[in-house]
Amino acid sequence: MAKMKVGQVWQRLCLLSCVLLAGMLFAGCQTSKVDSGFSEVPGMETPAPAMTTSGSQVAATSPSIAPNSGAGTNAESYEIIQKENVLLITFGDLPPPPPPAMDQRVRDDGTITLLYNQVFHAVGKRTGDLEKEIHDFYVPRYYINLTVTVRISSDTRFYYVDGEVRAPSKYPYTASITVSKAIAAAGGFTDFANKRNVQLIRPNGKSQSVNYNKVLSHPELDPQVFPEDRIHVKRRIVF
């Protein structure tokens, strides 16, 4: 009898030890989870904690910033520079005091002189191209940041109308104008004008034919005139 009681006690002790061990293991699994601050949803994985101190994470989510090209956003950057044009040149994005704006008349050899007596060839170039050339020379040789704006003074910008118009001449280019308006500014057509084949000639020699009769009913066929353009009205053949 004594042996049976000892065996029963031993079995109970073993069973109790197993229960205590299982309870400790279960408690350890529960406390190892990270408290996310949100209720758990069955079937959903707990999201990984956000990384707030990693520089690479910040860099990956930050918007990229395009480098400053240095050229001004000149709306007239298509204009081609001619001899005797007066160029209005301004410099920006520099520490004070910034260089003053410069008025430079293009010399007969096609050049201008800017800061530090640097000579730039200007004739035949678009204003936007000259802006970039000036910027690339001074940055980073003399400045870290620089914005250049080049404009042609309206006092030295002209367009030309000749041929069969009542007042052929050169006219100051003061605002946007079309072929039909330029002809009107020149007094209109003569009685011998060929209105179906008006020639618009660009400074680079390219030309296009404009049918004035169609322009009257289709304004979209009336092209823009730019500085140094020439409008030539041919004489019509009279039988």
Buried (B, 14 or more C-beta within 10 A) or exposed (E): EEEEEEEEEEEEEEEEEEEEEEEEEEEEEEEEEEEEEEEEEEEEEEEEEEEEEEEEEEEEEEEEEEEEEBBBEBEBBEBBBBBEBBBBBBBBBBEEEEBEEBEBEBBEEBEBEBBEEEEBBBBEBBBBBBBBBBBBBBBEEEBEEBBBBBBBEBEBBBBBBBBBBEEBEEBEBEEEBBBBEBBBBBEEBBEEBBBEBBBBBBBEEEEEEBEBEEBEEEEEBBBEBBBBBBBBBBEBEEE
